Amino acid sequence: MRHRVFPRSAFVFHALALMLLTLAGCNASESTDAVDVLRKAGCDPARAVETDGYRRLALVVGVGEYAKRGVPDLKGPPQDARRFYELLTGKNGYGFPEENVCMLLDEEATTARFREAFSQALVGRARKGKGDVAVFYYAGHGSQSRDKNGDEPDDRDETLMLHDARTNGVGDLVDDELNRMLEQLHAKTRNVTVILDSCNAGTATRGPDAGVAVARFFEPAEGDDGAAVGVAAGGADWLPADMPGLVTLTAATDSNPALEKGGYGIFTNALISVMSQVGDRPLTYAQLARQTPPLVAAESSQVPYFHGDLARPVFGNTTRNRPAAWEIRTVGPPVELTGPPLPGVDTGAEFRIYDGAATGAETRDPGKAKATVVIEEATSINAKGYVYASKPGAAKLAPGDLAVLVRPADSFVTLSVRLRPANETGGIPKAQAERLRADVESDPEASLLVALTEGAGDFELSLGADGRLQLRGPQDRVRNTYGSERKVVRSLWQHARQRALLQLRGEGGADFTDNETLLVSLVLAPKQKKCATGVWQQSAPNLEQEIPLCHAWNVQVSLADEAPVPLLIGALILSTDGSVFALPADSRKVRLQPGETVLFSARRETFEGAPPLDVQDRVLVFGTQETNPVEWGRLTETARTRAARPAGGALQRAVSRYLTPGTRGIGQVDDGPVEDTTWTMSTLTLRVRAN
């Protein structure tokens, strides 16, 4: 699915639409009703607080309950909206006064109320020429409708579905109308950000009884001819027209539906994880666009979309210098922590503990931490754990110390796989299912990372038309087909391993910046086969590279001139079939001085573009300091194989522990490895295309 941010309409159509809105009932009583709802929620659209010389304004909408019978309710949008509100207004958030942030949830978010809230809370309070910041966030169903004014190449308008959509003559909110609303806001201020955790087309997903992920897409209205139900119409991108400065963040593109899982939007989860952190300089939309997709990819194949002036600081905030982190409540033991709802907090999560006065890059520097705490039990806002590792000579833990999440819980690593029951089409016979279950449970690696279930799962095993086992992902796409049951267990382990690796983030402190310190390119290999007949178009470093079918390629890495020290370089290539390839392919150490470049082209380090086509694979490139080396290739091995050789540095032991759920800190309280040096990583994607 592609998004389009609403091309400008002609003046005549604009006037006609306004007249139709009036006829539809946007009258004074509806206006009063909307204002009353907002005031009860603590937001008076007639008032606004100024901070730092300008107004920070936001409208947050989460619709999970729908009045229209047949439209499936969603658990996630109201929770996502509340968490986003907390990120904007809460402690160490983005500095939005609560009075300036209006929120509409479920039955409050009718179409008429939304129109009025947008008009009064955003357009009405933004001031021309004052540099005010305006944010609109929406989580809920999206859909499509037949284009009525001829401005859509695919004859389809994209829509948002408010609570009363398709009831009592109320339709969806069409992109043309939202575009006009944004134009009115943009006339007041160019500092506008639109965040949509919804989608307006989508490929088929497994049913709610089979999959743990739910699509935020609903079919076009009955009788609204055009796109087939659940299939992308192939429309143009949602791009801002004549609105410079506007930034658009959307949950999915390319026919991939926006998904929610466990009552939370996957896209919103990733945004909050990245936006909660701080570094030595303000977070920009460009950095957000680089760091968010891998976290989304760990849970789904949906592809987020970022467009606009991405060089700007997120929400214009240049003074924020503390993370939206947890804090120590009591030292214990056990250590008790408390904080805002953050993705990844549960049993086995790891927090780095910093002095309560730590700011900026200090909170992303392992060397500045007092200790590492592993969580034993947790709720969304409270947790208990124990000190797994502490820095020699560091100050004692104290109430009020910052607790920064560095690795998510075991539950975020474990992969649930549904065995399709025998009574369903493509179901697995009972005897075969029992063998598969026994094989997984007896495998020392897969038993820790993979959970087979008859209920909903992240992935699903079933039988294809030829009787062979198939593994399908969240969006019902076949990932693997197996010729024998022997290959299934290792394949499932590999998919779970990828899921964990995609959630890794560097801790660069003031030394390094993820996706900037390491410049990564996929380059055409010197030797090519005769079948390599396409045209290679080289992308800039750290941007997606298209690989023409059959073309051989290598990974090239440069260390930025401004890096303060040399780094040891390694890489992992993650394929959608679960395979993970490590660089260097042998045990050599690759050391780069600032400004130097290396081409990985030794034996087993050249790759070739092969099917499936137009599917994203990822390359993760790591840089660690010489005193804390990591043999990244060893992380693709089993724990038994790794144990046969001496362990690497503290970081390698920590990452290896993270990739083995249920083993973090067992039998080792306050005597684990201390990670005391900064490190960084860069990620880029690649797609194979037909020649």
Secondary structure, 3 states (H helix, E strand, C coil): CCCCCCCCCCHHHHHHHHHHHHHCCCCHHHHHHHHHHHHHCCCCCCCCCEECCEEEEEEEEECCCCCCCCCCCCCHHHHHHHHHHHHHHCCCCCCCCHHHEEEEEHHHCCHHHHHHHHHHHHHCCCCCCCCCEEEEEEECCEEEEECCCCCCCCCEEEEECCCCCCECCECCEEHHHHHHHHHHHHCCCCEEEEEEECCCCCCCCCCCCCECEEECECCCCCCCCCCCCCCCCCCCCCCCCCCCCCEEEECCCCCCCCEEECCEEHHHHHHHHHHCCCCCCCCEHHHHHHHHHHHHHCCCCCCCEEECCCCCEHHHCCCCCCCCCEEEEECCCCEEEECCCCCCCCCCCEEEEECCCCCHHHHHCHHHCCEEEEEEEECCCEEEEEEEEECCCCCCCCCCCEEEEEECCHHHCCEEEEECCCCCCCCCCHHHHHHHHHHHHHCCCHHHHEEEECCCECEEEEECCCCCEEEECCCCCEEEEECCCHHHHHHHHHHHHHHHHCCCCCECCCCCCCCCCEEEEEEECCCCCCCCCCCCCCCCCCCCEEEECCCEEEEEEEECCCCCCCEEEEEEEECCCCCEEEECCCCCCCEECCCCEEEECCCCCCEECCCCCCCCEEEEEEEECCCCCCCHHHHHCCHHHHHCCCCCCHHHHHHHHHCCCCCCCCCCCCCCCCCCCCEEEEEEEEEEECC
